[in-house]
Each structure stands twice: as C-alpha cells, then as structure tokens.
C-alpha cells in the first residue's frame, strides 16, 4: 500500500486532470457546495493549501474563539487562545492504516492517554469544508455546531475577498500551492507538530485531512457537471479518519457512543476492517458510502450501509471526516 504522501499527490493529480479540461462555462457553473461556483471551490482549495504551506513555514494558522461580548456567542479568529479539540486521531510515520485497516501508523498518546495506536490527541482533520445539501444530508453548517459555522463563515469571507480570478490563473495558483505540499510534509522530522485549524497535527495527519478535503470537494465540482470521478483505494485513508474520529464525533454531537467495528468494501472489492471485531456495534457496506456519509455528501438513509448494535446507527448519524 502506498503511503499517505504518495496518495495525497495522486489525489491532486486526479483532480488536476478534471480541472485542466473544464470550459469557461463549467468554471462558472454552480457547484454542489451551497452558494459557491466551481471557481469558488477551487479558490477555497488553493487558500487551504496556502494555509498548509504557511503552517509548514512555522506560522500559526489555528482558528480560535474570540471571547463573547454582551452575552453574544464568541466568534472565530486567528491567533487568540481558544477551545481545544480532542479525542481524534494522529498519525506518525507514513500514516497509512495497517493491513487490516484497524491499525494505523505509530501514534502519540493524547486525549485517551494511550501510546499503543488506539487513539492520538489531535482533532480529526480540521477541514475547512462547506457542506452541500444532498439527498437529505446535512446542509452547510448543519450539525457542525457554533465553532463549525464560524469556520464556514471564515472560509466564505476568504473566498469572497478574492473571487473573480481568471480560471487559468486560479488553476495555476492551486497547482503551485497543492503540489508542493506532499513532499514538504514528508520531509518533516519525526515528532513534528504543525499548526492547523483546531490544534497542531502531525504531518501524516495533515496529509490525510488534505486528501479528505480534496476528495469531498472533487464531488462538489464534478457531480453537478456530470464528470466522472472514480473512487480509488485512497478512500482507505478517509475511512480510517472517519472511524478513528468517532469518539470525537460522539462527543461533539452530545451523543452517547461506544466502540463500533467497521467492515467496509473497497472500490476494488477488498475488505477493510476498522476497530475491534468483538464490538457490539457494527457498520458494514461500501467504503465509498461510508466516506460520503462522513463528508456529508450522502445521508445515511440514502446509503447502502448497514448498522447494528446500540451505537451503529448513531455512529452513522455523527460520522464526520473533519473535526469541527
């Protein structure tokens, strides 16, 4: 199995092939991300990759909570102390899941206080991802909570401030930012933590989040245009992320959760296993459906996934490929 950095580059290449063939009308076409055109989505991706580059350069790119005033909710800001997220995965080395899907690369202990690979201390993927309304799935900001809505608003503002870039220039900008990221992440010394949206991430975890975000937004671009975007074995990283973030997802949603074992079928028919087979709750079915439910591009009821036990259906209800 190729490592996460190679797979991230491959995901960029697959999306690049789509973007290179778009017509001017397709660049200005509405995307599946509510209120955004295809150009807006690519601009958002370019801005997110530039944020990753800034983190690699040592800048603080975390989005933190500003104190509330006059009883109003706090708002998102850069560079001020904020609420810490916890309980989601971390990856060391190449970050690839183990052969059975349930054992990722070596991890540092964190919220669960374990160093044996059970969980790390980072907060999911920190994706800045606007959610489409798709077949009854959550709309933008739905289920994300106040913090998530603030991140969506920040992404909206950044896109609005730079909207109108010519497609050729926008594509060149995204390419410059994106294709420098995999090797830069791979080159980081072991033990490095990089500033990101919620809390610092290891290079391999940040790579996983970049893959997850580009895959989800590739749907936003290609689905409305009727352009094929075949699923690949790279979904294994995203499925790993969704499963390992479940304790965090239960916590954020305020839902009682517990161990969930997943048996997911890859696009090429391989069986991927995540979690303890002895768990009382299970989720089985296509990995692509699992990942789309986690990206809020597919409602659980519209998927072919099967959930059993006390936490199976709850897991699908809160599943997310992002931390906020």
N, C-alpha and C positions, 0 to 999 in steps of 0.2 A: 504494500500500500504506500502510495506517495505521501510525503509529509504535508503538513498544513500550508507551508510556504509555497511549495510547488502547486498545490491545489488552488491556493489563492490566485496565483499568477494565471492558472488555467481558466479560472472563473472570469478574470478580467479579459482574457483573450476571447472567450466565448461571447461576452457582452460586446467587446470591441468589434467583432465581426458583424454583429447586428447593427451597431451604431454607424459603422462605416457605410452601410448600404441604405440608410434612411434618406428619403427625399425631403426637400424643404417642408412640404405639407405634413409629412409624418413628424418632423421635429416640433411642429407647432400643434400637433394633434393632442387632444386631451388624453392624459394618462389615466391609469386606474387609481392613482393617488388623488384623492379629492382636491379639486382646485388647482392642480398642477398639470402643466403640459409635459410632454416628453422632454423638452428642453429644460424645464424646471427640475425634473427628476435627475437629469444628468448634471445640472449645476449643483444640486444638493450633494450628489455623489462626489463631485470634484471638491466641493467645500469640505466634505467629511474626510476625504483623503488628504487634503491640505492640513486639516486639523491633526490627522495622524502624523504627518510629516513634522508639524510643529512640536508634537509630543516627542518624537524621536530626536528633535533638536534640543530637548530639555525644557520646553515651555510648559507651563501649567495650563491645560486645556479643559480642566474639570468645570462642570456647570454646577453651581452651588446655590443654596437657598439664601435669598436676602431676607432679613428679618421682617416680620409683618409690621404694618403700621396701622394704628387706629382700628384694630380688630380685624383688618383685612388679611387674607391669606398672603403668605410670602410669595416672592416671585423668583424666577431663575436668574442667575448672574454668574459671570466668570470671576474667579479669583477671591471669593469670600468663603469662610467656613460654612459648611452645610451639613445636612443629614447624611450619615454614612449608610451605604447599602451593604448588605452582607448575604452570606449563605449561598452563593452561586459558585460556578466552577473556576478553576485556574488550571492552566496547562504549562508544563515545563517541557524541555527538550523540543521535539518536533510537534508536540501537541496532538498527535494522531491517536484516535481511540485504539484500544487493544484489538486483537483479532476477534474477540467475541463481542466487541462493541461496548463492553461494560467497564473496561479498564483503560482509562486514558493514560497519557504520558505522566511522568513523575510530577507530583504536585506538592505545593507547600500547604501546610495546615492553615486554617483560618477560622471562619465562624464556627465550624464544627470541631475545631481543635484536633484535627487528625492529620497525620503525615503519610498515611498509607494509601492515598489516592482516592479516598471516599469522597472528599469534597475539599475545595480550597476556599480562600477567603475573598475572592473577587466577586464583583457583582455582574454576573451574566455578561452580556456583550455590550451594553451601553449604546446600542444602535440608536441613531437619530433617524427614526423611521416613521414617516406618516403612513397611516393605515387606510386602505381603501374600504369602501363598503362593498362587500362581495358575498352574494348568496346568503345574506343574513349574518355574515360575520361582523365582528366589531367594526364600527366606523372609526374614523380618525379620532384618537384620544380616548375612545371607549375602553374602559377597563384599565387605563393606564394610571389613573389617579392624578392628583393635583400636580405632582412633580412631572409626570409624563406629559401632561398637557402643556406645562411650561416649556419643556424641551421641544415639543411640536411648534409652539409659538416662536421659540428662538430660531428654529430651522426655517419657519415661514419668513421671519424677518430677514434672515441672511439671504434667502433666495430672492425676496422682493427687492432687496437693496442692489442686487446685481443682475436682475432679469433683463433680457434683451440682447445678450451676447449672441453674435452670429454663430450658427451651428458649427461651422468649420473651426472657429476659434474655441468654441466650447469643447468640442471633441478633443482638440489638441491640448487644452488645459486639463481635462480629465485624464488623458493619457500620460501627460507629464507627471501628474500627481500620483496616479494609481500604480503605474508600472515601476516606480521607484520603491514602493512600499515593501514588497515581499523580501527582496534581498536585504533591505535596511533592517527589517525585523529579524531576519535570520542571523544577521551579523551581531546582534546584541549579546553581550556576555550573559552567561547563566546567572540567574538571580535578579536580572534587571526587572524593574517595575516602571511602567510608562504611564504617565498621566493620561486619564481618559475621562469620560463623561461623569461617571459616578465615583469610582475610586481607581487607584492605579491597577493596571493589568500587566500580566506577563506578555512578552512579545507573541508567544504562540496563541494566547487567548485573544489578544487584539487582532491577530490574523484571522482567527475563527469568526470574530464579530464582523470583520470587513467582508469575509466571504458570505456570511449570512445576509448582510445588508445588501450586497450587490445581487445576490440571488433573488431576494424578495423584490427589489426594485426592477430587476430584469423582467419580472412578471408584470409590474406596473407599466413598463414600456411596451412589451411585446403582446400582451393579451389584447388590449384594445385595437392593436394594429393587425391582429391575426397572424403574427410572425411566430413560427415555431421556436421554442427554446427548450430543447430536450433536457430531461433530468439526467444526472450523472451520478457516479459513485461518490462525488464530492458532497452529496447530501448527508453522508455519514457524519461529517463534522457538525453539520447543523442539527441533526437528530441528537447527537451526543450533547450538544449545547442545550437543546430543549429539555432533554431528560435530566441532565445534571443541574439545571436551574429550577427544577420543580420545587424543591424546598423553599427557595426564594419566592417563586410564583405563588405558592400557597400562602406564604407569609404576607406578601403584598396585598393579595386579594382578601385576606382575613378569613381564609377558609381552612378548616381543619384538614390536614393532609397526612400522608404516611407513605411508606415505600410502595413504589409502582415498578413492576417489571415490564419491559417492552420487548416484543419480538416484532421487528419491522422488516419488510421485504424490500430489498434494494431495487433500483431500476433494472438491474441485470439479473434479478432473481435470487441473489444471495440473501441469507437470513442474518440480520444484525440484532444482537442481543444487548440490552442495556439494563443493568440493575440485578437484583437478587432473584433468581428463578423461584425461590421459596416465598416471595412476597404474595400476600393475599389478594393484591390488586394487579391487574394486567391491562396492557393496551397492545393490541395486535393489528396488523394491517400494513398497507403500503407506507414506506418511509416518506414518499413524496407527500402523501396526505398528512402525515404527522408533522412534517416541516411546514406545510402550508397552513395548517391549523395554528402552529406556533408563531407563524409570521402574520396571523390574522388575515390571510388571503383565502381562507376556507373555513366555514363554520363546521364544528364537529358533527352536527346533524347531517350535513351535506357530504361528509366524508364516508369512506368505507371502513373506517377504523372501528374496532370492537373493543369495548371497555368492560371489565368485570371487577368485582370486589368493591369494597367500601370507598376506594379512592380513585378507581379507574376513570369514571365519568368526570369526577371533579378535576382530575389531572388534565383532561382534555379541555375543560372549561377555563382553566387558568394558564394553560401551556403558553409559553412565550419564548421567542428566540432573541429576546432583548431583556434588559434589566429594569428599565423604568416603567 
